[in-house]
């Protein structure tokens, strides 16, 4: 199985969705390398960056589930680092 390293950028505009977001992230926890969150109270949003090392389909599924949450937008940037596990 091949894995890729990627960064998932998340903007949270609806704080009511944070619990659901954390549930999704917990579900994929074994693939998460690290997480950084920045509250931007002047704009009323939260900015979250998630670093992952996972198979391509897992990264796509995670990003897709996050993107379907109300008041949350996401984009994924993939590295060229691909490893076989």
CNS distance restraints for C-alpha pairs under 8 A (distance, minus, plus):
assign (resid   1 and name CA) (resid  55 and name CA) 7.22 0.50 0.50
assign (resid   1 and name CA) (resid  84 and name CA) 5.61 0.50 0.50
assign (resid   1 and name CA) (resid  85 and name CA) 5.69 0.50 0.50
assign (resid   2 and name CA) (resid  54 and name CA) 7.86 0.50 0.50
assign (resid   2 and name CA) (resid  55 and name CA) 5.80 0.50 0.50
assign (resid   2 and name CA) (resid  56 and name CA) 7.93 0.50 0.50
assign (resid   2 and name CA) (resid  82 and name CA) 6.43 0.50 0.50
assign (resid   2 and name CA) (resid  83 and name CA) 5.41 0.50 0.50
assign (resid   2 and name CA) (resid  84 and name CA) 4.36 0.50 0.50
assign (resid   2 and name CA) (resid  85 and name CA) 6.19 0.50 0.50
assign (resid   3 and name CA) (resid  53 and name CA) 6.08 0.50 0.50
assign (resid   3 and name CA) (resid  54 and name CA) 4.61 0.50 0.50
assign (resid   3 and name CA) (resid  55 and name CA) 4.14 0.50 0.50
assign (resid   3 and name CA) (resid  56 and name CA) 6.56 0.50 0.50
assign (resid   3 and name CA) (resid  82 and name CA) 5.59 0.50 0.50
assign (resid   3 and name CA) (resid  83 and name CA) 5.38 0.50 0.50
assign (resid   3 and name CA) (resid  84 and name CA) 6.33 0.50 0.50
assign (resid   3 and name CA) (resid  85 and name CA) 7.23 0.50 0.50
assign (resid   4 and name CA) (resid  52 and name CA) 7.88 0.50 0.50
assign (resid   4 and name CA) (resid  53 and name CA) 5.37 0.50 0.50
assign (resid   4 and name CA) (resid  54 and name CA) 5.50 0.50 0.50
assign (resid   4 and name CA) (resid  55 and name CA) 5.97 0.50 0.50
assign (resid   4 and name CA) (resid  56 and name CA) 6.42 0.50 0.50
assign (resid   4 and name CA) (resid  78 and name CA) 7.27 0.50 0.50
assign (resid   4 and name CA) (resid  79 and name CA) 6.92 0.50 0.50
assign (resid   4 and name CA) (resid  80 and name CA) 7.41 0.50 0.50
assign (resid   4 and name CA) (resid  81 and name CA) 5.80 0.50 0.50
assign (resid   4 and name CA) (resid  82 and name CA) 4.66 0.50 0.50
assign (resid   4 and name CA) (resid  83 and name CA) 6.63 0.50 0.50
assign (resid   5 and name CA) (resid  51 and name CA) 7.28 0.50 0.50
assign (resid   5 and name CA) (resid  52 and name CA) 5.63 0.50 0.50
assign (resid   5 and name CA) (resid  53 and name CA) 4.40 0.50 0.50
assign (resid   5 and name CA) (resid  54 and name CA) 6.72 0.50 0.50
assign (resid   5 and name CA) (resid  78 and name CA) 6.33 0.50 0.50
assign (resid   5 and name CA) (resid  79 and name CA) 5.61 0.50 0.50
assign (resid   5 and name CA) (resid  80 and name CA) 7.66 0.50 0.50
assign (resid   5 and name CA) (resid  81 and name CA) 5.98 0.50 0.50
assign (resid   5 and name CA) (resid  82 and name CA) 7.02 0.50 0.50
assign (resid   6 and name CA) (resid  51 and name CA) 5.87 0.50 0.50
assign (resid   6 and name CA) (resid  52 and name CA) 5.38 0.50 0.50
assign (resid   6 and name CA) (resid  53 and name CA) 6.51 0.50 0.50
assign (resid   6 and name CA) (resid  59 and name CA) 7.81 0.50 0.50
assign (resid   6 and name CA) (resid  76 and name CA) 6.85 0.50 0.50
assign (resid   6 and name CA) (resid  77 and name CA) 5.61 0.50 0.50
assign (resid   6 and name CA) (resid  78 and name CA) 4.35 0.50 0.50
assign (resid   6 and name CA) (resid  79 and name CA) 5.65 0.50 0.50
assign (resid   7 and name CA) (resid  49 and name CA) 6.72 0.50 0.50
assign (resid   7 and name CA) (resid  50 and name CA) 5.57 0.50 0.50
assign (resid   7 and name CA) (resid  51 and name CA) 4.58 0.50 0.50
assign (resid   7 and name CA) (resid  52 and name CA) 6.29 0.50 0.50
assign (resid   7 and name CA) (resid  76 and name CA) 5.74 0.50 0.50
assign (resid   7 and name CA) (resid  77 and name CA) 5.30 0.50 0.50
assign (resid   7 and name CA) (resid  78 and name CA) 6.55 0.50 0.50
assign (resid   8 and name CA) (resid  49 and name CA) 5.79 0.50 0.50
assign (resid   8 and name CA) (resid  50 and name CA) 5.05 0.50 0.50
assign (resid   8 and name CA) (resid  51 and name CA) 6.47 0.50 0.50
assign (resid   8 and name CA) (resid  52 and name CA) 7.76 0.50 0.50
assign (resid   8 and name CA) (resid  63 and name CA) 7.05 0.50 0.50
assign (resid   8 and name CA) (resid  74 and name CA) 6.77 0.50 0.50
assign (resid   8 and name CA) (resid  75 and name CA) 5.84 0.50 0.50
assign (resid   8 and name CA) (resid  76 and name CA) 4.43 0.50 0.50
assign (resid   8 and name CA) (resid  77 and name CA) 6.48 0.50 0.50
assign (resid   9 and name CA) (resid  47 and name CA) 7.54 0.50 0.50
assign (resid   9 and name CA) (resid  48 and name CA) 6.01 0.50 0.50
assign (resid   9 and name CA) (resid  49 and name CA) 4.75 0.50 0.50
assign (resid   9 and name CA) (resid  50 and name CA) 6.51 0.50 0.50
assign (resid   9 and name CA) (resid  74 and name CA) 5.48 0.50 0.50
assign (resid   9 and name CA) (resid  75 and name CA) 5.33 0.50 0.50
assign (resid   9 and name CA) (resid  76 and name CA) 6.19 0.50 0.50
assign (resid  10 and name CA) (resid  47 and name CA) 5.87 0.50 0.50
assign (resid  10 and name CA) (resid  48 and name CA) 4.97 0.50 0.50
assign (resid  10 and name CA) (resid  49 and name CA) 6.19 0.50 0.50
assign (resid  10 and name CA) (resid  50 and name CA) 7.98 0.50 0.50
assign (resid  10 and name CA) (resid  72 and name CA) 6.94 0.50 0.50
assign (resid  10 and name CA) (resid  73 and name CA) 5.80 0.50 0.50
assign (resid  10 and name CA) (resid  74 and name CA) 4.49 0.50 0.50
assign (resid  10 and name CA) (resid  75 and name CA) 6.82 0.50 0.50
assign (resid  11 and name CA) (resid  45 and name CA) 6.86 0.50 0.50
assign (resid  11 and name CA) (resid  46 and name CA) 5.88 0.50 0.50
assign (resid  11 and name CA) (resid  47 and name CA) 4.85 0.50 0.50
assign (resid  11 and name CA) (resid  48 and name CA) 6.41 0.50 0.50
assign (resid  11 and name CA) (resid  72 and name CA) 5.71 0.50 0.50
assign (resid  11 and name CA) (resid  73 and name CA) 5.32 0.50 0.50
assign (resid  11 and name CA) (resid  74 and name CA) 6.39 0.50 0.50
assign (resid  12 and name CA) (resid  17 and name CA) 7.88 0.50 0.50
assign (resid  12 and name CA) (resid  18 and name CA) 7.57 0.50 0.50
assign (resid  12 and name CA) (resid  45 and name CA) 5.55 0.50 0.50
assign (resid  12 and name CA) (resid  46 and name CA) 5.03 0.50 0.50
assign (resid  12 and name CA) (resid  47 and name CA) 6.43 0.50 0.50
assign (resid  12 and name CA) (resid  48 and name CA) 7.88 0.50 0.50
assign (resid  12 and name CA) (resid  71 and name CA) 6.19 0.50 0.50
assign (resid  12 and name CA) (resid  72 and name CA) 4.66 0.50 0.50
assign (resid  12 and name CA) (resid  73 and name CA) 6.76 0.50 0.50
assign (resid  13 and name CA) (resid  44 and name CA) 6.91 0.50 0.50
assign (resid  13 and name CA) (resid  45 and name CA) 4.93 0.50 0.50
assign (resid  13 and name CA) (resid  46 and name CA) 6.86 0.50 0.50
assign (resid  13 and name CA) (resid  71 and name CA) 5.08 0.50 0.50
assign (resid  13 and name CA) (resid  72 and name CA) 5.99 0.50 0.50
assign (resid  14 and name CA) (resid  18 and name CA) 7.58 0.50 0.50
assign (resid  14 and name CA) (resid  45 and name CA) 7.72 0.50 0.50
assign (resid  14 and name CA) (resid  70 and name CA) 7.00 0.50 0.50
assign (resid  14 and name CA) (resid  71 and name CA) 4.57 0.50 0.50
assign (resid  14 and name CA) (resid  72 and name CA) 6.78 0.50 0.50
assign (resid  15 and name CA) (resid  71 and name CA) 7.92 0.50 0.50
assign (resid  17 and name CA) (resid  21 and name CA) 6.18 0.50 0.50
assign (resid  17 and name CA) (resid  69 and name CA) 6.74 0.50 0.50
assign (resid  17 and name CA) (resid  70 and name CA) 6.40 0.50 0.50
assign (resid  17 and name CA) (resid  71 and name CA) 6.96 0.50 0.50
assign (resid  17 and name CA) (resid  72 and name CA) 7.54 0.50 0.50
assign (resid  18 and name CA) (resid  22 and name CA) 6.14 0.50 0.50
assign (resid  19 and name CA) (resid  23 and name CA) 6.29 0.50 0.50
assign (resid  20 and name CA) (resid  24 and name CA) 6.36 0.50 0.50
assign (resid  20 and name CA) (resid  69 and name CA) 7.63 0.50 0.50
assign (resid  21 and name CA) (resid  25 and name CA) 6.21 0.50 0.50
assign (resid  21 and name CA) (resid  66 and name CA) 6.53 0.50 0.50
assign (resid  21 and name CA) (resid  69 and name CA) 7.44 0.50 0.50
assign (resid  22 and name CA) (resid  26 and name CA) 5.99 0.50 0.50
assign (resid  23 and name CA) (resid  27 and name CA) 6.29 0.50 0.50
assign (resid  24 and name CA) (resid  28 and name CA) 6.62 0.50 0.50
assign (resid  24 and name CA) (resid  62 and name CA) 7.55 0.50 0.50
assign (resid  24 and name CA) (resid  65 and name CA) 7.38 0.50 0.50
assign (resid  24 and name CA) (resid  66 and name CA) 7.20 0.50 0.50
assign (resid  25 and name CA) (resid  29 and name CA) 5.88 0.50 0.50
assign (resid  25 and name CA) (resid  62 and name CA) 7.91 0.50 0.50
assign (resid  28 and name CA) (resid  32 and name CA) 6.90 0.50 0.50
assign (resid  28 and name CA) (resid  62 and name CA) 7.26 0.50 0.50
assign (resid  31 and name CA) (resid  52 and name CA) 5.50 0.50 0.50
assign (resid  31 and name CA) (resid  53 and name CA) 5.49 0.50 0.50
assign (resid  31 and name CA) (resid  54 and name CA) 5.57 0.50 0.50
assign (resid  32 and name CA) (resid  50 and name CA) 6.94 0.50 0.50
assign (resid  32 and name CA) (resid  51 and name CA) 5.95 0.50 0.50
assign (resid  32 and name CA) (resid  52 and name CA) 4.46 0.50 0.50
assign (resid  32 and name CA) (resid  53 and name CA) 6.57 0.50 0.50
assign (resid  33 and name CA) (resid  50 and name CA) 7.62 0.50 0.50
assign (resid  33 and name CA) (resid  51 and name CA) 5.31 0.50 0.50
assign (resid  33 and name CA) (resid  52 and name CA) 5.19 0.50 0.50
assign (resid  33 and name CA) (resid  53 and name CA) 6.68 0.50 0.50
assign (resid  34 and name CA) (resid  50 and name CA) 5.98 0.50 0.50
assign (resid  34 and name CA) (resid  51 and name CA) 5.26 0.50 0.50
assign (resid  34 and name CA) (resid  52 and name CA) 7.23 0.50 0.50
assign (resid  35 and name CA) (resid  48 and name CA) 7.16 0.50 0.50
assign (resid  35 and name CA) (resid  49 and name CA) 5.71 0.50 0.50
assign (resid  35 and name CA) (resid  50 and name CA) 4.58 0.50 0.50
assign (resid  35 and name CA) (resid  51 and name CA) 6.34 0.50 0.50
assign (resid  36 and name CA) (resid  48 and name CA) 5.64 0.50 0.50
assign (resid  36 and name CA) (resid  49 and name CA) 5.21 0.50 0.50
assign (resid  36 and name CA) (resid  50 and name CA) 6.62 0.50 0.50
assign (resid  37 and name CA) (resid  46 and name CA) 6.98 0.50 0.50
assign (resid  37 and name CA) (resid  47 and name CA) 5.71 0.50 0.50
assign (resid  37 and name CA) (resid  48 and name CA) 4.29 0.50 0.50
assign (resid  37 and name CA) (resid  49 and name CA) 6.42 0.50 0.50
assign (resid  38 and name CA) (resid  46 and name CA) 5.74 0.50 0.50
assign (resid  38 and name CA) (resid  47 and name CA) 5.06 0.50 0.50
assign (resid  38 and name CA) (resid  48 and name CA) 6.23 0.50 0.50
assign (resid  39 and name CA) (resid  44 and name CA) 7.99 0.50 0.50
assign (resid  39 and name CA) (resid  45 and name CA) 6.38 0.50 0.50
assign (resid  39 and name CA) (resid  46 and name CA) 4.40 0.50 0.50
assign (resid  39 and name CA) (resid  47 and name CA) 6.26 0.50 0.50
assign (resid  40 and name CA) (resid  44 and name CA) 6.07 0.50 0.50
assign (resid  40 and name CA) (resid  45 and name CA) 5.35 0.50 0.50
assign (resid  40 and name CA) (resid  46 and name CA) 5.56 0.50 0.50
assign (resid  40 and name CA) (resid  47 and name CA) 7.16 0.50 0.50
assign (resid  41 and name CA) (resid  45 and name CA) 6.24 0.50 0.50
assign (resid  41 and name CA) (resid  46 and name CA) 7.68 0.50 0.50
assign (resid  52 and name CA) (resid  59 and name CA) 7.63 0.50 0.50
assign (resid  54 and name CA) (resid  58 and name CA) 6.18 0.50 0.50
assign (resid  54 and name CA) (resid  59 and name CA) 6.20 0.50 0.50
assign (resid  55 and name CA) (resid  59 and name CA) 6.44 0.50 0.50
assign (resid  56 and name CA) (resid  60 and name CA) 6.27 0.50 0.50
assign (resid  57 and name CA) (resid  61 and name CA) 6.05 0.50 0.50
assign (resid  58 and name CA) (resid  62 and name CA) 6.08 0.50 0.50
assign (resid  59 and name CA) (resid  63 and name CA) 6.13 0.50 0.50
assign (resid  60 and name CA) (resid  64 and name CA) 5.95 0.50 0.50
assign (resid  61 and name CA) (resid  65 and name CA) 6.11 0.50 0.50
assign (resid  62 and name CA) (resid  66 and name CA) 6.27 0.50 0.50
assign (resid  63 and name CA) (resid  67 and name CA) 6.06 0.50 0.50
assign (resid  63 and name CA) (resid  74 and name CA) 6.82 0.50 0.50
assign (resid  63 and name CA) (resid  75 and name CA) 7.40 0.50 0.50
assign (resid  63 and name CA) (resid  76 and name CA) 7.06 0.50 0.50
assign (resid  64 and name CA) (resid  68 and name CA) 6.34 0.50 0.50
assign (resid  65 and name CA) (resid  69 and name CA) 6.95 0.50 0.50
assign (resid  66 and name CA) (resid  72 and name CA) 7.12 0.50 0.50
assign (resid  66 and name CA) (resid  73 and name CA) 7.50 0.50 0.50
assign (resid  66 and name CA) (resid  74 and name CA) 6.95 0.50 0.50
assign (resid  67 and name CA) (resid  72 and name CA) 6.18 0.50 0.50
assign (resid  67 and name CA) (resid  73 and name CA) 5.36 0.50 0.50
assign (resid  67 and name CA) (resid  74 and name CA) 5.58 0.50 0.50
assign (resid  68 and name CA) (resid  72 and name CA) 7.57 0.50 0.50
assign (resid  69 and name CA) (resid  73 and name CA) 7.98 0.50 0.50
